[in-house]
Amino acid sequence: MISDAPAFLIQFVRHPITTGAVLPSGSTLARDITAAVPRAGHPLVVELGPGTGAFTRAIQRRLAGRGHHLAVELNPAFATGLARRHPTVEVVRADAAALGELLAERRLAPADVVVSGLPWAAFPAVRQQAILDAVVGALSAGGVFTTFAYRHALPARPARRFHRLLAGAFDEVTVGRTVWTNLPPALVYHCRRRLHPRS
Ligand SMILES: C[S@@+](CC[C@H](N)C(=O)[O-])C[C@H]1O[C@@H](n2cnc3c(N)ncnc32)[C@H](O)[C@@H]1O
């Protein structure tokens, strides 16, 4: 949402690496990245790095009151704002790398879908691996992981390394269309059939 832009920009100035973007994602990218959220049943949906809630709104629309939506956000300012605006979402101020512990503490079943808004290309290799391990360990066998990347950053080493990690962790990794209207243009990775949770 355009009105979220100033709040997002302030957090980018304060925490440029972890925020990883100057503006929140747009609604078309939000639609693409949340397409795996089932429109039936009572799924467990985990969202990582919700920020000001661009993907949160789209997930909530698809869930329409069903299932459970756990949002894990490192930045306390984002987490507080999100919890206020989305009382039906369980917002946790925590590091995505602790996802396994967060689910165990809550006795939540493995996740049906994990939607990531994390800035993977800003993370060093060990951090990418640690968080991806937590995601794979949290997913059910048939679970789906979606995450996005900025188109212009794809040739950069951290982005290529992350793509390799995805290919090693999932049987199927498909790359969605480029959403040119997003600022900056971005695309979604759809990852299915986790290969193995690393111990
Ligand atoms: C690029 S922004 C995306 C925000 C939102 N999903 C969107 O697309 O507009 C990255 C978000 O991930 C959060 N973040 C970064 N590292 C994190 C971590 N280790 N655990 C949880 N959240 C994290 C940031 O605080 C920020 O909200």
The ligand as an SDF file (V2000), in Angstrom:
LIG
                    3D

 27 29  0  0  0  0  0  0  0  0999 V2000
   12.2740   -6.7680    1.8390 C   0  0  0  0  0  0  0  0  0  0  0  0
   11.3520   -6.5130    3.3580 S   0  0  0  0  0  0  0  0  0  0  0  0
    9.8100   -7.2520    2.8490 C   0  0  0  0  0  0  0  0  0  0  0  0
    8.6100   -6.7950    3.6460 C   0  0  0  0  0  0  0  0  0  0  0  0
    7.2640   -7.2560    3.0870 C   0  0  0  0  0  0  0  0  0  0  0  0
    7.1490   -8.7040    3.0640 N   0  0  0  0  0  0  0  0  0  0  0  0
    7.0770   -6.7340    1.6860 C   0  0  0  0  0  0  0  0  0  0  0  0
    7.2780   -7.5300    0.7410 O   0  0  0  0  0  0  0  0  0  0  0  0
    6.7450   -5.5490    1.5310 O   0  0  0  0  0  0  0  0  0  0  0  0
   12.1380   -7.7340    4.4370 C   0  0  0  0  0  0  0  0  0  0  0  0
   11.4590   -7.9440    5.7730 C   0  0  0  0  0  0  0  0  0  0  0  0
   12.0900   -9.0530    6.4310 O   0  0  0  0  0  0  0  0  0  0  0  0
   12.3420   -8.7140    7.8000 C   0  0  0  0  0  0  0  0  0  0  0  0
   13.4660   -9.5490    8.2530 N   0  0  0  0  0  0  0  0  0  0  0  0
   14.7680   -9.4770    7.8730 C   0  0  0  0  0  0  0  0  0  0  0  0
   15.4970  -10.4460    8.4490 N   0  0  0  0  0  0  0  0  0  0  0  0
   14.6250  -11.1890    9.2040 C   0  0  0  0  0  0  0  0  0  0  0  0
   14.7660  -12.3470   10.0180 C   0  0  0  0  0  0  0  0  0  0  0  0
   15.9570  -12.9500   10.1800 N   0  0  0  0  0  0  0  0  0  0  0  0
   13.6620  -12.8430   10.6220 N   0  0  0  0  0  0  0  0  0  0  0  0
   12.4440  -12.2450   10.4500 C   0  0  0  0  0  0  0  0  0  0  0  0
   12.2520  -11.1440    9.6990 N   0  0  0  0  0  0  0  0  0  0  0  0
   13.3240  -10.6140    9.0740 C   0  0  0  0  0  0  0  0  0  0  0  0
   12.6280   -7.2120    7.7420 C   0  0  0  0  0  0  0  0  0  0  0  0
   12.5270   -6.5950    9.0010 O   0  0  0  0  0  0  0  0  0  0  0  0
   11.5610   -6.7730    6.7420 C   0  0  0  0  0  0  0  0  0  0  0  0
   10.3150   -6.5940    7.3620 O   0  0  0  0  0  0  0  0  0  0  0  0
  1  2  1  0
  2  3  1  0
  2 10  1  0
  3  4  1  0
  4  5  1  0
  5  6  1  0
  5  7  1  0
  7  8  2  0
  7  9  1  0
 10 11  1  0
 11 12  1  0
 11 26  1  0
 12 13  1  0
 13 14  1  0
 13 24  1  0
 14 15  1  0
 14 23  1  0
 15 16  2  0
 16 17  1  0
 17 18  1  0
 17 23  2  0
 18 19  1  0
 18 20  2  0
 20 21  1  0
 21 22  2  0
 22 23  1  0
 24 25  1  0
 24 26  1  0
 26 27  1  0
M  CHG  2   2   1   9  -1
M  END
$$$$
